[in-house]
């Protein structure tokens, strides 16, 4: 199996499109997929292809045989031949020997399923959606849960944690001003994803009383770039203004790389840098940095809003979530102490 995702099949039943037309249309579809998402798919497919060649001696092609998918799940839940496991590690394809977590197995199967859809193999024809694969995944997950496994989630950075991190940015250096502005920006604008923080540009800001409005022009759930304005007010607006003024930023990226000598570059930071900043500031605040990551500010915003009893609609308007189910877990975690039935026994 090639590690490259082929573009989604475009039906040309009337033969009205030339091959050049088809290539251009395929390029549009490919470009509409976020870079990080495309890279993750390719990485999973590259891994599956390497495993398949070592295990079966061939590229399974599309559609992947169901028995190959079943063996992939079984191998990675702890039944892999030690020689193949060692070969994957030696080739640098697998980080360490041993089974995958159920989360990794599920993600890789999901990537293979998406690859089939890009080949025009959908619905019941997609082998990843067959009963043997789905039932085995469910049983492996139940077995993992019984063994004590639970999804690893980064800790929600609620206000107490946020303020502790921000307090480490008090030295007034350029890096302190940037990190303080970034932490407030990511949290206060509705819990922005790290990719959204890294991609933020000055021309997306509109000054208003007490801060700014940030036009989120493209996001994971707004692929059409309709856009939505997110407020950055109070402390968040002030921190952002301090950073912009000190760095002399007029246009281009909002959050930029800074040299060891304190020089601000024109190039923006990478999305991974957002997570590193959160972890660095958590460590400086005396917190366990391993518990925090780029998603901590997003989940922290929703959890804090739940703790303060803010309306779900207001929260979703800022976070950008479209379904209550996704938000509800974080919201309920924050709102649990406000439950009116919590003290029925006095």
ZIFEN-V447067 format. One record per residue. N is the residue number from 1. RES is the residue in three letters. NEAR is the number of other C-alpha atoms within 12 Angstrom. D_LAST is the distance of its C-alpha to the last C-alpha in whole Angstrom. Layout:
# ZIFEN-V447067
N/RES/NEAR/D_LAST  N/RES/NEAR/D_LAST
This chain:
# ZIFEN-V447067
1/UNK/30/62  2/UNK/24/63  3/UNK/24/60  4/UNK/24/61  5/UNK/33/59  6/UNK/27/62  7/UNK/26/61  8/UNK/26/60  9/UNK/23/62  10/UNK/26/64  11/UNK/18/66  12/UNK/14/69  13/UNK/9/70  14/UNK/8/73  15/UNK/11/74  16/UNK/11/74  17/UNK/15/73  18/UNK/15/75  19/UNK/14/74  20/UNK/11/73  21/UNK/16/71  22/UNK/20/69  23/UNK/19/69  24/UNK/16/68  25/UNK/21/65  26/UNK/23/64  27/UNK/19/64  28/UNK/16/62  29/UNK/21/59  30/UNK/22/59  31/UNK/17/59  32/UNK/22/56  33/UNK/26/54  34/UNK/22/52  35/UNK/16/54  36/UNK/19/51  37/UNK/20/50  38/UNK/25/54  39/UNK/18/54  40/UNK/25/51  41/UNK/31/53  42/UNK/25/56  43/UNK/27/54  44/UNK/33/53  45/UNK/35/56  46/UNK/28/58  47/UNK/34/56  48/UNK/44/56  49/UNK/32/60  50/UNK/30/61  51/UNK/38/59  52/UNK/32/60  53/UNK/22/64  54/UNK/25/63  55/UNK/25/62  56/UNK/21/64  57/UNK/14/67  58/UNK/17/67  59/UNK/23/65  60/UNK/25/63  61/UNK/22/64  62/UNK/29/62  63/UNK/28/61  64/UNK/33/59  65/UNK/26/60  66/UNK/27/57  67/UNK/22/57  68/UNK/31/58  69/UNK/39/54  70/UNK/29/53  71/UNK/28/55  72/UNK/39/53  73/UNK/39/50  74/UNK/25/51  75/UNK/29/53  76/UNK/33/50  77/UNK/29/47  78/UNK/22/49  79/UNK/20/52  80/UNK/25/55  81/UNK/22/58  82/UNK/19/58  83/UNK/16/61  84/UNK/26/60  85/UNK/29/57  86/UNK/21/59  87/UNK/22/61  88/UNK/28/59  89/UNK/19/58  90/UNK/14/61  91/UNK/17/62  92/UNK/15/59  93/UNK/23/57  94/UNK/25/54  95/UNK/16/53  96/UNK/16/52  97/UNK/25/53  98/UNK/21/50  99/UNK/26/48  100/UNK/28/46  101/UNK/27/43  102/UNK/32/42  103/UNK/25/41  104/UNK/26/45  105/UNK/34/46  106/UNK/29/44  107/UNK/25/45  108/UNK/32/49  109/UNK/37/49  110/UNK/27/48  111/UNK/30/51  112/UNK/47/53  113/UNK/36/52  114/UNK/33/52  115/UNK/39/56  116/UNK/33/57  117/UNK/27/56  118/UNK/28/58  119/UNK/25/61  120/UNK/21/60  121/UNK/23/59  122/UNK/22/55  123/UNK/14/53  124/UNK/15/54  125/UNK/20/57  126/UNK/29/55  127/UNK/30/55  128/UNK/39/51  129/UNK/29/50  130/UNK/23/51  131/UNK/19/49  132/UNK/21/51  133/UNK/31/49  134/UNK/24/46  135/UNK/16/45  136/UNK/28/46  137/UNK/34/44  138/UNK/19/41  139/UNK/20/42  140/UNK/30/42  141/UNK/27/39  142/UNK/17/37  143/UNK/18/39  144/UNK/22/38  145/UNK/16/34  146/UNK/11/35  147/UNK/12/36  148/UNK/13/34  149/UNK/16/35  150/UNK/15/33  151/UNK/14/34  152/UNK/15/35  153/UNK/19/33  154/UNK/24/34  155/UNK/29/31  156/UNK/34/30  157/UNK/43/31  158/UNK/35/28  159/UNK/29/29  160/UNK/20/29  161/UNK/34/31  162/UNK/40/33  163/UNK/25/34  164/UNK/25/34  165/UNK/36/37  166/UNK/36/39  167/UNK/26/39  168/UNK/28/41  169/UNK/31/44  170/UNK/22/44  171/UNK/14/48  172/UNK/21/50  173/UNK/23/52  174/UNK/30/52  175/UNK/32/50  176/UNK/29/47  177/UNK/35/48  178/UNK/41/48  179/UNK/44/45  180/UNK/41/43  181/UNK/44/44  182/UNK/52/43  183/UNK/57/40  184/UNK/45/39  185/UNK/47/41  186/UNK/48/40  187/UNK/48/36  188/UNK/44/36  189/UNK/45/39  190/UNK/41/36  191/UNK/43/36  192/UNK/42/40  193/UNK/39/41  194/UNK/35/43  195/UNK/30/46  196/UNK/42/46  197/UNK/46/45  198/UNK/32/49  199/UNK/32/51  200/UNK/34/49  201/UNK/28/53  202/UNK/31/53  203/UNK/20/55  204/UNK/28/51  205/UNK/32/50  206/UNK/22/50  207/UNK/22/50  208/UNK/17/48  209/UNK/13/46  210/UNK/18/44  211/UNK/26/45  212/UNK/29/46  213/UNK/30/45  214/UNK/36/46  215/UNK/28/48  216/UNK/39/46  217/UNK/24/50  218/UNK/28/49  219/UNK/29/46  220/UNK/26/45  221/UNK/21/44  222/UNK/20/47  223/UNK/16/50  224/UNK/15/52  225/UNK/15/51  226/UNK/14/50  227/UNK/21/48  228/UNK/25/45  229/UNK/24/44  230/UNK/35/42  231/UNK/35/41  232/UNK/38/41  233/UNK/28/40  234/UNK/21/39  235/UNK/25/39  236/UNK/35/40  237/UNK/34/43  238/UNK/26/44  239/UNK/33/44  240/UNK/41/46  241/UNK/34/49  242/UNK/26/49  243/UNK/34/50  244/UNK/29/52  245/UNK/19/54  246/UNK/22/55  247/UNK/30/56  248/UNK/22/58  249/UNK/25/57  250/UNK/18/59  251/UNK/20/58  252/UNK/22/57  253/UNK/28/54  254/UNK/38/52  255/UNK/44/50  256/UNK/38/53  257/UNK/27/55  258/UNK/23/55  259/UNK/15/58  260/UNK/11/58  261/UNK/11/60  262/UNK/18/57  263/UNK/18/59  264/UNK/27/58  265/UNK/22/59  266/UNK/21/60  267/UNK/21/58  268/UNK/28/54  269/UNK/32/52  270/UNK/24/51  271/UNK/29/48  272/UNK/22/48  273/UNK/25/48  274/UNK/39/45  275/UNK/33/43  276/UNK/25/45  277/UNK/40/44  278/UNK/46/40  279/UNK/33/41  280/UNK/30/43  281/UNK/36/41  282/UNK/36/38  283/UNK/23/40  284/UNK/20/41  285/UNK/22/37  286/UNK/16/37  287/UNK/22/35  288/UNK/20/36  289/UNK/25/38  290/UNK/21/38  291/UNK/22/35  292/UNK/33/36  293/UNK/34/38  294/UNK/41/40  295/UNK/37/37  296/UNK/39/34  297/UNK/45/35  298/UNK/47/35  299/UNK/43/31  300/UNK/44/30  301/UNK/43/31  302/UNK/47/29  303/UNK/37/26  304/UNK/36/26  305/UNK/38/26  306/UNK/33/23  307/UNK/26/21  308/UNK/23/22  309/UNK/23/22  310/UNK/22/26  311/UNK/20/27  312/UNK/31/28  313/UNK/21/32  314/UNK/21/32  315/UNK/36/31  316/UNK/32/34  317/UNK/25/36  318/UNK/35/37  319/UNK/42/36  320/UNK/33/39  321/UNK/27/37  322/UNK/18/38  323/UNK/16/35  324/UNK/21/31  325/UNK/13/31  326/UNK/17/33  327/UNK/33/30  328/UNK/25/27  329/UNK/21/27  330/UNK/36/27  331/UNK/35/25  332/UNK/26/22  333/UNK/26/22  334/UNK/28/22  335/UNK/24/19  336/UNK/22/17  337/UNK/18/14  338/UNK/18/15  339/UNK/16/13  340/UNK/12/11  341/UNK/10/10  342/UNK/11/9  343/UNK/10/5  344/UNK/7/5  345/UNK/6/4  346/UNK/6/0
